[in-house]
């Protein structure tokens, strides 16, 4: 996932909310594998949430509480997906650029 001598951004934050990084040459180590599993889980949850949001929006719900909850979940999922992208070397992209 990371090149030699490069820090890996982990898919969680520390107690103070700051990013956590891993420095290791062993991509098969315990923390690396744990991070891989958490990232896979986060991406899977984001995909499920996207499908759920399509269903909610297709129902044309006017339930503001449900829409607010959905927006909150989507915000969390987007944060997680951006963290995974950054960790994998594909940082956030400027609007209008691939």
C-alpha positions in Angstrom: 0.0 0.0 0.0 2.8 2.4 0.8 6.2 2.8 -0.7 9.2 2.2 1.4 10.0 5.0 3.9 6.4 6.3 3.5 3.9 6.7 6.3 0.5 5.1 5.8 -2.6 7.1 6.9 -4.6 4.7 9.1 -8.4 4.6 8.8 -9.0 5.9 12.3 -8.0 9.0 14.3 -6.4 9.3 17.7 -8.1 10.3 20.9 -7.5 14.0 20.1 -9.1 13.6 16.6 -5.7 13.9 14.9 -4.8 11.4 12.0 -2.8 8.3 12.9 0.0 7.0 10.7 1.9 3.7 10.5 5.6 3.5 9.7 6.5 -0.1 8.7 8.1 -2.1 5.9 5.9 -5.1 6.8 2.7 -4.7 4.8 1.6 -8.0 6.2 1.9 -7.0 9.8 -1.0 -7.0 12.3 -1.8 -3.2 12.1 -1.5 -3.1 8.3 -3.9 -6.0 8.0 -6.3 -4.5 10.5 -6.2 -1.2 8.6 -6.9 -3.1 5.3 -9.9 -4.8 6.9 -11.3 -1.6 8.4 -10.9 0.2 5.0 -12.7 -2.6 3.2 -15.5 -2.5 5.8 -15.7 1.3 5.4 -15.9 1.1 1.6 -18.6 -1.6 1.9 -20.7 0.5 4.3 -20.4 3.5 1.9 -21.7 1.3 -1.0 -24.6 0.1 1.1 -25.4 3.6 2.3 -25.3 4.9 -1.3 -27.9 2.3 -2.3 -30.0 3.2 0.8 -29.8 6.9 -0.1 -31.1 6.1 -3.7 -34.1 4.3 -2.2 -34.9 7.1 0.2 -34.6 9.8 -2.5 -36.6 7.7 -4.9 -39.4 7.5 -2.3 -39.5 11.3 -2.4 -39.7 11.4 1.3 -40.5 14.6 3.1 -39.4 13.3 6.5 -36.8 15.9 7.4 -35.6 13.8 10.3 -34.9 10.9 8.0 -33.2 13.1 5.5 -31.1 14.8 8.2 -30.0 11.3 9.5 -29.2 10.2 5.9 -27.1 13.4 5.3 -25.2 12.7 8.5 -24.5 9.1 7.5 -23.4 10.1 4.0 -21.1 12.8 5.5 -19.4 10.1 7.7 -19.1 7.7 4.8 -17.6 10.4 2.5 -15.0 11.2 5.2 -14.1 7.5 5.5 -13.8 7.1 1.7 -11.6 10.2 1.4 -9.4 8.8 4.1 -9.1 5.5 2.3 -8.3 7.3 -1.0 -5.6 9.4 0.7 -4.1 6.3 2.4 -3.9 4.5 -0.9 -2.1 7.4 -2.5 -5.0 8.9 -4.3 -5.6 12.1 -2.3 -8.6 14.4 -2.7 -8.9 15.7 -6.2 -9.7 19.4 -7.1 -13.2 19.9 -8.6 -13.2 19.3 -12.3 -10.1 17.1 -12.3 -10.1 13.3 -12.6 
